[in-house]
Amino acid sequence: MKALDYIVAIIFISLIVLSFFLYEGGDDVIINANGIEYSYPLSEDRTFSVIGPLGETTIEIKDGSVRIIDSPCPNKTCLNTSLGRSICCLPNRVLITISEKDGDIDAYAY
C-alpha cells in the first residue's frame, strides 16, 4: 500500500467513528405484539410485558436503548439481539422498532 492509501483509509475510519458519536437515535419505541401496537418514549426507562401467543415477553427500555429480557420462545434468540433496526421474536409474534426522529423518508425503492 502507498501513503495515499493509508490516508484514504484513515479518513474513512474517522468518518465511521464520528458517525457513531453524531447519531441521535429515534424518539419512540414501537412494539407490535400479536397484532396490537404499543408506543413508548425511548428517553424514559421502564420494564413492561406484552402478551403473545406463547405468553409474556418482557421488554426493557434503559439508557436510550431497548432489549428483550425474557421471552417464552423455545430458542431465546431474541434475548441476544441488540437493536439495529428491529428486534423480532417470531414464535411469540413480537416486533420492536425505533421510530425515526424527524420522520423524513430515507430512500425510495421502485
Secondary structure, 3 states (H helix, E strand, C coil): CCHHHHHHHHHHHHHHHHHHHHCCCCCEEEEEECCEEEEEECCCCEEEEEECCCCEEEEEEECCEEEEEECCCCCCHHHHCCCCCEEEECCCCEEEEECCCCCCCCCCCC
